[in-house]
Amino acid sequence: MLEHQENLFSSIIETTPDAVISIDERGRILFWNRAAERMFGYSAKDMIQKDLKQLMPKRYWGSHNEAIRNLSGNGQSRQLGNTRELVGLRRDGSEFPLELSLSSWTGEGKVQYTGIIRDITERKRAERALKLSESRAIALLEAIPDMMFRVNSQGVFLDYQADKSELYAKLEETIIGKNNRDISPPEFADLVDQKIKLALDSGEMQTFEYQLPLPRQGMRDYEARIVKSSEEEVIAIVRDITERKRADKDLQYKAAALERSNRELQQFARAISHDLQEPLRTISSFVQLLADRYKEQLDAKADIYIGHIVDGAHRMHEQIRGILALSKVNSDTNDLGATKCEDILEDVRAGLKVYIKEKNAKITHDPLPTVRANSAQMAQLFQNLIENAIKFRGEKP
């Protein structure tokens, strides 16, 4: 029976994944199992009767010697029966964290000590990863400029984190431990209970907006997101969107005003353009009559002047057409087509010939492409570019 128990004990010791090491009162190794070989890299032959200090970094030798003296002195130590985390030293010089459980026993009239050692490298790595993850999560939560509530399935507020404004800093004192229905208007409480139930049942985030009055602040707008955090709890992230709502309303108002102003401007441009076309047609007709009837009957300068008037009337007619086209920029009648920029530029240069000559300017350009555009708008663009270039040119040519 005794032999059977010894064999069973030996089998357990040799198959356990933990290192089992026994030492005498001087710290000399008496027993060394296979797990210890795998953990430290030494065989039993290498370590039997060797000092246990060989398995620890030198910085721990002083505290180890003191522990051995305490054991030798009274056979007691605070290490016995407790689990401690230490640092081990492998044969290759690498260090690793370990967990030690130490016990004592007497054999052949001598006290011996047995330690069960577990390599906790992976556990420590997992703990560091978890701690890092928690630190990141805490930093993220601290950085979020929102209110966060932890609420159970019955609608009781369990925890609260305020946003960074003073408006909500003291809200925690009034809600923790209270039910949503005790502190909220009935209709809003119904909405919150419904969203909590949907989040718990479906596992999907519930998003909604609502309004609530705030003491001395009036009605405020909020956006809430409720997500399931466990089988019985949700996290609610609430953002005050009052300023955003006001900005949206201001933007809508300004957009409507701009649209109204554009419509009025289009109507004005169309009216002015139509009103100008009739007197311009009269001017063009009589100037054309002068050109036809009195050509070569007056001196050469008169013919040139009449030609300038005819060209100017034609260009003014085109500009009025351009104003009409510009007034329809945002309408469906806006005409886009293949536009030869070279031809447009030449027409604009011709129209500005007198102005260019007066300013002693010279217009040059690289080859221009054919683009899909409104010809009147392109003409206006080139005219503006040339006039501004001449107007704001420097003194040097």
Secondary structure, DSSP 8 states (H G I E B T S, - for coil): -HHHHHHHHHHHHHH-SSEEEEE-TTSBEEEE-HHHHHHHS--HHHHTTSBGGGGS-GGGHHHHHHHHHHHHHHS--TTBT-EEEEEEE-TTS-EEEEEEEEEEEEETTEEEEEEEEEE-HHHHHHHHHHHHHHHHHHHHHHH--SEEEEEETT-BEEEEE--SSTTSTTTHHHHTT-BHHHHS-HHHHHHHHHHHHHHHHH---EEEEEEEEETTTEEEEEEEEEEE-SSSEEEEEEEE-HHHHHHHHHHHHHHHHHHHHHHHHHHHHHHHHHHHHHHHHHHHHHHHHHHHHSTTTS-HHHHHHHHHHHHHHHHHHHHHHHHHHHTTTTSTT---EEEEHHHHHHHHHHHTHHHHHHTT---------EEEE-HHHHHHHHHHHHHHHHHT--S--
